[in-house]
Amino acid sequence: MTIIAVNEEAGKASSDPLVSHLARRGIAARVQRLTADRGNVQGTSLSIAAESNIGLLVMGGYGHSRLQERILGGVTRGMFGSMSVPR
């Protein structure tokens, strides 16, 4: 299993507890940490999914204010609009 962590900040939410949680259940997972510009998070994630031949992509999603989403766009909406793997 591959965990894709984009723009993960030290000291904030981390993928490490997820790796530990999965390991306790016998699931080996590796983390691929990436940095991407705000407007390219979905493209970067989908590129890794394609390169790694990932057959299923599970991700968390949350929203911002409507104004912020309208001006800057949203990763979750962008992913749904351009996904090429099952979700």
ChimeraX attribute file (.defattr): number of C-alpha atoms within 10 A of each C-alpha:
attribute: neighborCount
match mode: 1-to-1
recipient: residues
	/A:1	11
	/A:2	15
	/A:3	17
	/A:4	21
	/A:5	15
	/A:6	17
	/A:7	13
	/A:8	14
	/A:9	9
	/A:10	7
	/A:11	6
	/A:12	7
	/A:13	9
	/A:14	12
	/A:15	16
	/A:16	11
	/A:17	10
	/A:18	13
	/A:19	18
	/A:20	14
	/A:21	12
	/A:22	13
	/A:23	12
	/A:24	10
	/A:25	8
	/A:26	9
	/A:27	11
	/A:28	12
	/A:29	15
	/A:30	12
	/A:31	14
	/A:32	12
	/A:33	12
	/A:34	14
	/A:35	12
	/A:36	13
	/A:37	11
	/A:38	13
	/A:39	13
	/A:40	13
	/A:41	20
	/A:42	23
	/A:43	17
	/A:44	17
	/A:45	19
	/A:46	20
	/A:47	12
	/A:48	16
	/A:49	18
	/A:50	13
	/A:51	9
	/A:52	10
	/A:53	10
	/A:54	14
	/A:55	11
	/A:56	11
	/A:57	16
	/A:58	9
	/A:59	10
	/A:60	5
	/A:61	10
	/A:62	8
	/A:63	11
	/A:64	11
	/A:65	7
	/A:66	11
	/A:67	9
	/A:68	11
	/A:69	13
	/A:70	10
	/A:71	8
	/A:72	12
	/A:73	15
	/A:74	20
	/A:75	19
	/A:76	15
	/A:77	14
	/A:78	15
	/A:79	18
	/A:80	11
	/A:81	10
	/A:82	11
	/A:83	14
	/A:84	14
	/A:85	13
	/A:86	9
	/A:87	11
